[in-house]
Amino acid sequence: MEGTREGPAGFVSPGEAALLEEDVQRSYKIPTPPLRRSSSDLWFLSYLPIALSDGLATPLIPLLAIAEYGLYHNAFFVTAIIAASTIFEVPCMILWGNLSDRVRHRKWFLVASFAATGSLLILMAFPMSIGDYFLLNLAEGVASAAAAPIGTVLLLETRNKRWWSRDLGLFGLISGVGAVLGLALGSVWFLVSTPHTLATSFSSSAAQNGMRWLLGTSGVLALGGAATALAWVEEPHALLSRAKLAEMGIRDRGVIERFRRTRRRVLHIVDLTKGVPGTLPRGETAFLAALLVMSIGFQVFYGPLPVFLTSDHASHGAQLAQSGIFLVYLASAGFATGLFYHSGLAVEYGNPKKVFLLSLAVRALIIPCFFFVPVFLGGSYYGLRIALILLNGAMGVSWAFLSTASTLFLLRLVHGRSRGKALGWYNALAGLGGLAGTLWGGILYDAVGAEDTFFAAALIVVIGMLMLVPIRFHQSPYEPRPPVPSRRRSKRSSAA
């Protein structure tokens, strides 16, 4: 990579990368672990089965609820199930992260998180009441919340800091590719198992059994991740201070937009009550307010999307079978993952603010198109499926550029120690906006139908985009002046 490098907050410029490295070496005394033998890196691969599991479970949980409990015309219940694992996400990440600091055992938190996630997914594959299904999904979100803050801090504690940038990139790549492979596995599963019934009833007994087996497979994969973590993860020799990491602004964002929950592959979750003192400047506050609005708009669309894809709600449902729905999700995830590196280059050599605004404008135009596809292509099942796959693929392309541009935009606004606090608010507000947007999307869909809901989502995105326009933007990375060494005068010289 020339000209850019994948740093803690995505693709950052050489100046910003040098600034972060200088802060690490000059301002913070972080213990440097000894060089580890290559076999200790095997624990990276324990995130591959959990990422596969996540890719499978993301669409399966709402789809199984729709088919099993007949929620075709009750989008709010579907969005409530989607939001269930998000409700306690950020608080639980803070809780698990801080608790691991006190107990001083990272490995067992990671193993327990993977094992509990797999066990709960297997239980959800058995027939039960909708109340039990909701509670198990809620518990699964609480259990999986420990894997993000602990796993990636464990990476920093077991690796020499000169390899952090490379290892964080590999860590994110494993998670992203694993999720894409999980969606691909689900697509192949339904294409192979029901090749002659592509347009049959979504809620047939054969389709429901296929979804249950696949959700159980997702749980087994998560248990496989727990087994590999148990065998390969080694406890670190020294623990890093989470407060120091917060001040350094080290974090990582996943490249795949989540549909089931807003969890991202985060290096740490900043405890906002212990952040850097003082308030954020007006520009940063305006950016975070726009982020909240945009997150709401995205999820107002994505929250009720499973209902739109499966049913004839409001006379314009897509009525896709499971294979087509998985391909729609796979298109977005695959394009986002494949273009993330190229989006970093475009943002680095271009203008992050312009790329950010253009990506938002493209999304605002694409979202209403989902409604019109069944109107014009409702009579052609294959044409309808291809059109929706291409539309959601375009949403994935826009997300690749949007996610990279947003982090660089914020880094150009925030200086020094305020970065940790700003990035902590970034995570919290993105999660809060996603939760609120998911639930509001379900309410709107039930009240006014797909057309008005999708147009409302696009309008909210446009409002967030307009909120970004007046924010002043630094064209070049922030480069602080080197400190001037103070000269002490001896008593003898002062007396002379």
MARFINU-762987 format. One record per residue (C-alpha): x, y, z; residue number from 1. Coordinates in pm, 1 decimal. Layout:
R        u        v        w   k
R        X        Y        Z NUM
...
END
This chain:
R        u        v        w   k
R      0.0      0.0      0.0   1
R    156.8    326.0   -104.0   2
R     18.6    654.5     18.3   3
R   -222.5    496.8    265.8   4
R   -223.3    245.1    540.3   5
R   -504.0     72.9    722.7   6
R   -483.1    219.6   1066.2   7
R   -687.9    198.4   1383.6   8
R   -977.3    403.8   1246.5   9
R   -983.1    271.9    891.6  10
R   -763.2    413.3    615.1  11
R   -569.0    712.1    744.0  12
R   -315.5    937.3    581.9  13
R     58.0    897.4    645.7  14
R     51.4   1214.7    856.0  15
R   -230.4   1088.6   1074.0  16
R    -67.1    747.8   1109.9  17
R    260.3    908.7   1213.8  18
R     73.2   1123.7   1464.1  19
R    -85.2    821.0   1627.0  20
R    246.9    636.9   1642.5  21
R    421.0    939.8   1792.8  22
R    148.5    966.8   2055.9  23
R    195.5    602.1   2145.0  24
R    573.1    630.1   2179.3  25
R    593.1    975.5   2335.7  26
R    285.8   1024.7   2553.3  27
R    191.3    679.0   2678.2  28
R    401.2    416.1   2843.7  29
R    246.8     99.1   2709.2  30
R    420.2   -228.4   2792.8  31
R    570.2   -392.2   2487.2  32
R    505.6   -767.1   2494.4  33
R    788.8   -994.5   2387.9  34
R    793.5  -1125.1   2034.8  35
R    560.5  -1422.4   2014.8  36
R    616.6  -1741.5   1823.2  37
R    411.3  -1777.5   1505.7  38
R    188.3  -2052.1   1651.5  39
R     42.1  -1799.5   1896.2  40
R   -121.3  -1622.9   1602.3  41
R   -352.7  -1917.1   1538.1  42
R   -612.1  -1767.5   1772.7  43
R   -687.2  -1509.1   1501.5  44
R   -862.1  -1791.0   1314.1  45
R  -1101.5  -1853.3   1605.0  46
R  -1288.9  -1546.0   1478.9  47
R  -1347.6  -1707.8   1139.0  48
R  -1614.3  -1958.9   1256.9  49
R  -1783.0  -1693.6   1473.3  50
R  -1791.7  -1459.9   1172.4  51
R  -1939.7  -1739.4    959.4  52
R  -2198.6  -1792.9   1231.0  53
R  -2280.1  -1422.4   1238.0  54
R  -2320.9  -1411.0    860.1  55
R  -2568.3  -1699.2    873.7  56
R  -2766.9  -1579.5   1174.6  57
R  -2800.3  -1216.4   1060.7  58
R  -3081.4  -1279.7    808.7  59
R  -3200.6  -1610.4    956.7  60
R  -3326.5  -1479.0   1291.2  61
R  -3587.9  -1237.3   1149.0  62
R  -3671.7  -1467.7    854.9  63
R  -3741.9  -1764.7   1081.5  64
R  -3959.1  -1545.7   1303.4  65
R  -4160.5  -1431.6   1000.2  66
R  -4210.1  -1784.9    867.2  67
R  -4273.1  -1955.4   1202.1  68
R  -4502.9  -1699.5   1362.0  69
R  -4667.5  -1551.6   1052.5  70
R  -4541.6  -1196.9   1102.3  71
R  -4590.2  -1094.4    738.3  72
R  -4820.4   -807.4    834.5  73
R  -4665.2   -709.9   1166.5  74
R  -4336.8   -541.4   1088.7  75
R  -4302.8   -395.0   1438.8  76
R  -4264.3   -740.9   1596.9  77
R  -4002.2   -828.7   1338.3  78
R  -3806.1   -508.9   1399.3  79
R  -3837.5   -563.9   1775.2  80
R  -3672.8   -904.1   1731.4  81
R  -3399.1   -745.9   1518.1  82
R  -3343.8   -473.9   1778.7  83
R  -3352.5   -711.0   2077.1  84
R  -2982.5   -796.5   2064.3  85
R  -2895.3   -427.9   2017.7  86
R  -3074.9   -289.4   2320.4  87
R  -2804.1   -370.6   2574.1  88
R  -2518.3   -385.6   2325.5  89
R  -2313.6    -76.0   2411.4  90
R  -2370.8   -100.5   2791.3  91
R  -2275.3   -468.8   2785.1  92
R  -1961.7   -397.6   2581.2  93
R  -1855.4   -145.6   2844.0  94
R  -1947.2   -388.7   3123.7  95
R  -1759.7   -687.5   2978.1  96
R  -1457.3   -476.8   2887.5  97
R  -1426.2   -317.4   3230.4  98
R  -1494.5   -648.9   3404.5  99
R  -1214.5   -816.6   3209.6 100
R   -982.8   -536.4   3325.4 101
R  -1070.4   -613.3   3688.8 102
R  -1055.4   -992.9   3662.8 103
R   -740.4   -976.7   3445.6 104
R   -829.9  -1283.4   3239.3 105
R   -916.1  -1203.2   2878.6 106
R   -918.4  -1556.9   2740.2 107
R  -1205.5  -1693.8   2943.0 108
R  -1432.2  -1402.1   2859.6 109
R  -1372.2  -1467.9   2490.7 110
R  -1431.1  -1843.4   2519.9 111
R  -1746.1  -1792.8   2728.7 112
R  -1882.2  -1537.6   2481.1 113
R  -1838.7  -1772.7   2184.3 114
R  -1977.0  -2073.7   2372.6 115
R  -2282.5  -1887.6   2503.7 116
R  -2355.2  -1741.0   2160.1 117
R  -2341.6  -2085.4   1997.1 118
R  -2557.9  -2249.5   2264.6 119
R  -2826.4  -1981.1   2241.7 120
R  -2838.1  -1999.3   1860.8 121
R  -2887.9  -2377.3   1878.6 122
R  -3172.2  -2332.2   2128.2 123
R  -3336.3  -2077.3   1897.9 124
R  -3346.0  -2340.3   1621.6 125
R  -3601.3  -2547.1   1818.1 126
R  -3974.5  -2468.1   1798.4 127
R  -4089.4  -2240.4   2082.3 128
R  -4319.7  -1950.5   2157.7 129
R  -4246.2  -1607.4   2014.6 130
R  -4179.3  -1475.2   2366.8 131
R  -3909.1  -1735.8   2429.7 132
R  -3762.1  -1668.3   2086.2 133
R  -3739.5  -1296.8   2164.4 134
R  -3575.8  -1355.4   2504.4 135
R  -3319.0  -1598.5   2363.6 136
R  -3227.0  -1347.5   2093.2 137
R  -3188.3  -1080.6   2360.9 138
R  -2961.0  -1308.3   2563.9 139
R  -2756.6  -1390.5   2253.7 140
R  -2689.0  -1020.4   2199.0 141
R  -2570.3   -981.6   2558.3 142
R  -2341.7  -1285.9   2526.6 143
R  -2189.8  -1182.8   2194.1 144
R  -2117.5   -829.3   2318.9 145
R  -1809.7   -952.9   2506.6 146
R  -1628.0  -1069.9   2193.4 147
R  -1573.2   -723.5   2040.9 148
R  -1401.2   -521.0   2317.2 149
R  -1208.6   -812.8   2467.6 150
R  -1090.8   -993.3   2155.2 151
R   -932.3   -695.3   1990.4 152
R   -772.5   -557.5   2307.0 153
R   -631.5   -907.4   2353.3 154
R   -475.1   -870.3   2009.1 155
R   -298.3   -550.7   2115.0 156
R   -174.8   -710.1   2435.5 157
R    -24.5  -1015.6   2269.2 158
R    139.2   -844.6   1973.2 159
R    428.5   -603.8   1943.5 160
R    297.4   -253.4   1876.9 161
R    493.9   -218.4   1554.8 162
R    267.1   -489.2   1409.5 163
R    -60.7   -341.1   1531.3 164
R   -159.9   -183.9   1201.8 165
R    -99.9   -504.3   1005.1 166
R   -265.6   -729.6   1261.8 167
R   -571.1   -509.1   1298.9 168
R   -614.9   -516.9    923.3 169
R   -589.0   -897.2    923.9 170
R   -829.0   -917.1   1215.7 171
R  -1089.1   -707.4   1034.0 172
R  -1036.3   -902.4    712.7 173
R  -1103.7  -1234.7    885.5 174
R  -1423.7  -1101.0   1039.9 175
R  -1546.5   -940.9    717.8 176
R  -1468.3  -1231.4    487.7 177
R  -1615.5  -1476.6    738.1 178
R  -1947.8  -1291.8    742.2 179
R  -1956.9  -1287.1    360.7 180
R  -1881.7  -1659.9    347.7 181
R  -2162.7  -1721.8    596.2 182
R  -2411.3  -1546.3    370.1 183
R  -2273.5  -1737.6     71.3 184
R  -2317.5  -2066.2    260.1 185
R  -2681.0  -1980.7    329.8 186
R  -2741.0  -1894.6    -35.5 187
R  -2590.1  -2222.6   -155.8 188
R  -2781.9  -2415.5    111.1 189
R  -3122.9  -2302.7    -17.2 190
R  -3027.9  -2307.5   -384.7 191
R  -2914.8  -2670.1   -361.2 192
R  -3184.3  -2794.6   -123.4 193
R  -3480.8  -2643.5   -311.4 194
R  -3377.6  -2589.3   -675.4 195
R  -3722.9  -2680.0   -807.7 196
R  -3920.4  -2463.7   -564.3 197
R  -3756.2  -2123.8   -600.6 198
R  -4089.7  -1948.3   -612.2 199
R  -4276.7  -2166.3   -359.8 200
R  -4428.7  -2046.6    -35.0 201
R  -4177.6  -1885.6    196.3 202
R  -4340.3  -2041.8    503.1 203
R  -4365.9  -2401.2    378.7 204
R  -4265.0  -2670.4    626.7 205
R  -3963.6  -2765.4    415.7 206
R  -3844.0  -2404.4    410.4 207
R  -3890.2  -2368.1    786.2 208
R  -3699.3  -2689.0    855.3 209
R  -3418.6  -2569.9    629.3 210
R  -3392.1  -2243.7    822.7 211
R  -3388.4  -2426.7   1155.9 212
R  -3109.0  -2660.0   1042.4 213
R  -2911.7  -2364.9    914.5 214
R  -2955.9  -2168.0   1238.8 215
R  -2842.0  -2474.4   1431.2 216
R  -2537.6  -2493.2   1202.1 217
R  -2468.2  -2130.5   1287.4 218
R  -2463.5  -2221.9   1655.6 219
R  -2229.5  -2516.1   1595.4 220
R  -1989.2  -2284.7   1412.4 221
R  -1989.0  -2048.8   1710.2 222
R  -1911.2  -2341.5   1940.1 223
R  -1625.2  -2429.4   1704.4 224
R  -1492.1  -2078.5   1756.2 225
R  -1507.3  -2133.8   2132.8 226
R  -1311.4  -2460.3   2098.0 227
R  -1037.0  -2301.4   1888.1 228
R  -1016.8  -2003.5   2125.6 229
R   -983.0  -2243.3   2418.9 230
R   -700.5  -2427.9   2244.0 231
R   -508.3  -2136.8   2091.6 232
R   -566.1  -1818.1   2292.6 233
R   -290.5  -1732.9   2539.4 234
R   -329.8  -1492.2   2827.9 235
R   -126.2  -1171.1   2774.7 236
R    183.7  -1102.0   2983.1 237
R     68.9   -747.0   3058.7 238
R   -265.9   -570.2   3029.0 239
R   -314.7   -240.4   2850.2 240
R   -506.7     40.5   3013.8 241
R   -840.2     88.1   2841.6 242
R   -835.4    455.9   2941.1 243
R   -502.5    504.6   2761.4 244
R   -636.9    335.8   2450.5 245
R   -938.7    564.1   2464.2 246
R   -718.4    872.8   2469.9 247
R   -521.2    740.8   2171.8 248
R   -842.0    700.3   1973.7 249
R   -763.7    344.0   1866.3 250
R  -1061.1    168.0   1716.6 251
R  -1165.1    -37.4   1417.5 252
R  -1489.9    -40.5   1225.9 253
R  -1632.5   -335.0   1040.4 254
R  -1685.4   -293.3    669.2 255
R  -2015.4   -479.7    661.5 256
R  -2332.7   -301.0    756.5 257
R  -2525.9   -505.9   1007.9 258
R  -2891.7   -584.2    953.1 259
R  -2967.1   -785.6   1265.3 260
R  -2782.7   -558.3   1506.0 261
R  -2545.3   -265.2   1490.2 262
R  -2250.4   -444.2   1647.7 263
R  -1919.9   -365.2   1480.2 264
R  -1572.9   -505.8   1526.9 265
R  -1456.4   -247.6   1779.5 266
R  -1117.7   -236.7   1945.3 267
R  -1258.5    -91.9   2260.3 268
R  -1566.6     83.3   2386.0 269
R  -1490.1    410.7   2555.1 270
R  -1660.0    451.9   2891.8 271
R  -1804.6    795.5   2827.0 272
R  -1826.4    872.7   3199.1 273
R  -1448.3    846.1   3223.0 274
R  -1359.3   1017.9   2897.7 275
R  -1139.3   1317.1   2835.9 276
R  -1273.9   1614.5   3034.6 277
R  -1435.9   1904.9   2855.4 278
R  -1694.9   1935.5   2581.3 279
R  -1647.2   1867.8   2212.5 280
R  -1621.3   2169.3   1978.5 281
R  -1922.9   2276.8   1775.6 282
R  -1807.7   2113.7   1451.5 283
R  -1762.3   1772.5   1611.5 284
R  -2097.2   1801.4   1788.5 285
R  -2270.6   1888.2   1460.6 286
R  -2105.7   1588.4   1292.2 287
R  -2224.0   1352.0   1566.4 288
R  -2577.1   1493.9   1546.4 289
R  -2578.7   1432.6   1169.8 290
R  -2447.8   1080.0   1230.3 291
R  -2737.3   1008.8   1465.4 292
R  -2990.2   1127.6   1207.0 293
R  -2827.8    925.7    926.8 294
R  -2815.9    609.0   1138.7 295
R  -3187.4    644.8   1207.0 296
R  -3257.5    685.1    835.2 297
R  -3055.0    378.5    737.7 298
R  -3236.2    151.8    982.7 299
R  -3581.7    290.9    910.7 300
R  -3521.8    125.0    573.8 301
R  -3327.0   -184.6    679.8 302
R  -3541.3   -267.1    985.1 303
R  -3857.5   -371.1    798.3 304
R  -3667.6   -489.8    489.0 305
R  -3708.0   -863.8    576.5 306
R  -4086.4   -817.0    586.1 307
R  -4078.3   -638.4    250.4 308
R  -3868.7   -913.0     91.2 309
R  -4090.2  -1197.3    213.5 310
R  -4447.3  -1074.7    205.4 311
R  -4710.3   -903.9     -6.8 312
R  -4755.7   -630.4    251.2 313
R  -4907.6   -311.5    107.3 314
R  -4961.3   -504.3   -221.1 315
R  -4602.5   -451.0   -325.2 316
R  -4399.7   -708.2   -129.2 317
R  -4117.2   -881.3   -310.9 318
R  -4227.7  -1233.7   -205.8 319
R  -3879.9  -1383.2   -242.6 320
R  -3783.3  -1731.0   -130.4 321
R  -3497.5  -1787.7    115.0 322
R  -3235.6  -1832.9   -157.3 323
R  -3319.8  -1497.8   -314.5 324
R  -3317.5  -1317.5     23.6 325
R  -2972.9  -1451.7    110.5 326
R  -2842.7  -1340.6   -229.3 327
R  -2981.6   -989.7   -168.1 328
R  -2795.9   -968.1    164.1 329
R  -2484.7  -1127.5     14.5 330
R  -2464.1   -863.4   -259.8 331
R  -2438.2   -578.5     -8.8 332
R  -2187.6   -755.6    216.4 333
R  -1972.5   -876.7    -72.5 334
R  -1945.6   -540.2   -247.2 335
R  -1874.1   -358.1     79.2 336
R  -1594.3   -598.0    170.3 337
R  -1442.4   -610.7   -177.3 338
R  -1436.6   -233.3   -223.7 339
R  -1326.6   -126.3    122.5 340
R   -957.9    -98.7     27.0 341
R  -1036.3     90.5   -293.7 342
R  -1271.7    321.5   -108.4 343
R   -985.2    403.5    127.2 344
R   -768.6    507.3   -166.0 345
R  -1046.2    719.4   -314.8 346
R  -1108.7    897.1     13.5 347
R   -738.4    948.8     83.0 348
R   -658.6   1105.2   -253.8 349
R   -990.2   1286.1   -276.8 350
R  -1195.6   1485.6    -30.3 351
R  -1354.1   1285.7    256.4 352
R  -1638.3   1534.0    293.1 353
R  -1730.1   1521.0    -77.0 354
R  -1711.5   1139.9    -81.8 355
R  -1923.3   1127.0    233.7 356
R  -2192.6   1357.0     90.9 357
R  -2193.9   1179.6   -246.7 358
R  -2233.7    837.9    -80.3 359
R  -2526.4    966.7    125.1 360
R  -2690.6   1115.4   -184.9 361
R  -2657.2    783.7   -368.8 362
R  -2817.3    599.6    -77.3 363
R  -3104.8    846.0    -61.5 364
R  -3173.9    780.0   -430.8 365
R  -3146.3    399.9   -408.3 366
R  -3373.4    342.1   -106.8 367
R  -3705.0    439.3   -276.3 368
R  -3614.1    224.6   -577.8 369
R  -3668.9    -89.7   -369.2 370
R  -4039.8    -13.8   -358.2 371
R  -4075.3     39.4   -733.6 372
R  -3904.4   -287.3   -832.5 373
R  -4204.5   -510.9   -744.4 374
R  -4436.7   -259.2   -912.4 375
R  -4266.9   -290.9  -1251.9 376
R  -4114.4   -640.7  -1226.8 377
R  -4368.7   -821.7  -1010.2 378
R  -4455.9  -1060.9  -1291.6 379
R  -4097.3  -1178.5  -1343.0 380
R  -3955.5  -1366.7  -1046.1 381
R  -3601.6  -1384.2  -1181.0 382
R  -3607.4  -1022.3  -1300.9 383
R  -3735.9   -911.1   -961.0 384
R  -3465.6  -1104.8   -778.2 385
R  -3182.7   -976.7  -1000.0 386
R  -3301.0   -616.0   -964.5 387
R  -3313.0   -636.0   -584.3 388
R  -2970.3   -801.3   -573.9 389
R  -2824.4   -520.3   -784.3 390
R  -2992.8   -251.7   -573.1 391
R  -2864.5   -390.3   -245.5 392
R  -2523.7   -441.1   -405.0 393
R  -2524.8    -69.2   -485.1 394
R  -2611.7     -3.5   -119.9 395
R  -2303.1   -206.7    -25.4 396
R  -2086.2     -1.4   -261.3 397
R  -2212.4    320.9   -105.2 398
R  -2149.4    179.3    242.1 399
R  -1785.6     97.4    158.8 400
R  -1717.0    460.5     68.7 401
R  -1943.0    605.7    336.9 402
R  -1789.5    412.4    626.2 403
R  -1434.0    504.2    527.0 404
R  -1512.4    869.4    454.3 405
R  -1699.2    914.9    781.8 406
R  -1405.9    804.1    996.7 407
R  -1156.2   1021.2    808.4 408
R  -1397.3   1313.6    818.0 409
R  -1421.6   1285.9   1195.5 410
R  -1044.3   1247.8   1236.1 411
R   -994.1   1568.7   1038.1 412
R  -1229.1   1747.3   1277.8 413
R  -1105.0   1613.3   1611.3 414
R   -760.3   1692.3   1749.2 415
R   -539.9   1540.4   2014.2 416
R   -685.1   1363.9   2316.2 417
R  -1044.0   1451.1   2216.7 418
R  -1030.5   1179.3   1950.5 419
R  -1101.6    902.5   2198.1 420
R  -1405.9   1079.2   2336.9 421
R  -1538.8   1169.0   1990.0 422
R  -1493.0    813.0   1861.3 423
R  -1662.3    678.0   2171.5 424
R  -1962.5    898.8   2102.5 425
R  -1945.4    786.4   1737.7 426
R  -1998.8    425.0   1844.4 427
R  -2267.7    505.9   2100.2 428
R  -2472.8    733.0   1872.4 429
R  -2447.2    494.8   1576.2 430
R  -2586.3    217.0   1795.8 431
R  -2857.8    438.4   1943.9 432
R  -2962.3    567.7   1601.5 433
R  -2971.5    215.3   1459.7 434
R  -3189.5     93.6   1746.6 435
R  -3434.2    384.6   1720.9 436
R  -3446.3    363.8   1340.5 437
R  -3515.7    -10.1   1345.1 438
R  -3815.1     26.2   1577.0 439
R  -3949.3    338.1   1402.7 440
R  -3919.0    163.2   1068.7 441
R  -4141.4   -118.8   1192.4 442
R  -4402.8    123.9   1325.8 443
R  -4405.4    324.5   1002.0 444
R  -4426.5     12.0    786.1 445
R  -4732.3   -111.4    974.9 446
R  -4895.7    230.8    966.6 447
R  -4832.6    360.3    614.0 448
R  -4681.0     72.6    412.8 449
R  -4356.7     19.3    224.7 450
R  -4372.8    318.8    -10.0 451
R  -4405.2    590.9    252.5 452
R  -4161.2    414.2    487.3 453
R  -3886.7    398.2    225.9 454
R  -3944.0    758.4    120.5 455
R  -3930.9    864.8    486.2 456
R  -3600.7    679.1    528.1 457
R  -3456.6    855.4    223.7 458
R  -3576.2   1193.4    354.6 459
R  -3410.4   1134.7    693.2 460
R  -3082.6   1048.0    518.7 461
R  -3107.0   1370.2    315.3 462
R  -3163.7   1572.6    634.3 463
R  -2850.5   1419.3    788.2 464
R  -2658.2   1494.6    469.9 465
R  -2766.2   1860.6    476.1 466
R  -2656.0   1887.3    839.1 467
R  -2301.8   1801.5    725.1 468
R  -2278.8   2069.0    456.5 469
R  -2197.9   2374.4    677.7 470
R  -1935.2   2191.3    887.9 471
R  -1590.5   2337.2    830.6 472
R  -1348.4   2077.1    701.9 473
R   -968.8   2062.6    730.7 474
R   -823.5   1978.4    390.1 475
R   -498.3   1847.3    539.8 476
R   -447.1   1617.5    839.1 477
R   -394.5   1779.8   1175.4 478
R    -22.7   1804.7   1249.0 479
R     65.3   1944.5   1592.8 480
R    377.4   2150.3   1643.1 481
R    660.0   1965.8   1816.0 482
R    696.4   2067.9   2181.5 483
R    965.4   2328.9   2250.3 484
R   1211.1   2194.4   2510.5 485
R   1223.3   2408.8   2819.6 486
R   1564.2   2530.3   2936.2 487
R   1628.1   2522.5   3306.3 488
R   1865.8   2776.4   3446.9 489
R   2086.5   2658.8   3728.0 490
R   2107.7   2848.5   4053.0 491
R   2471.1   2932.1   3981.9 492
R   2393.2   3090.3   3644.1 493
R   2099.1   3283.9   3784.2 494
R   2311.4   3413.4   4070.0 495
R   2576.3   3527.7   3820.8 496
END
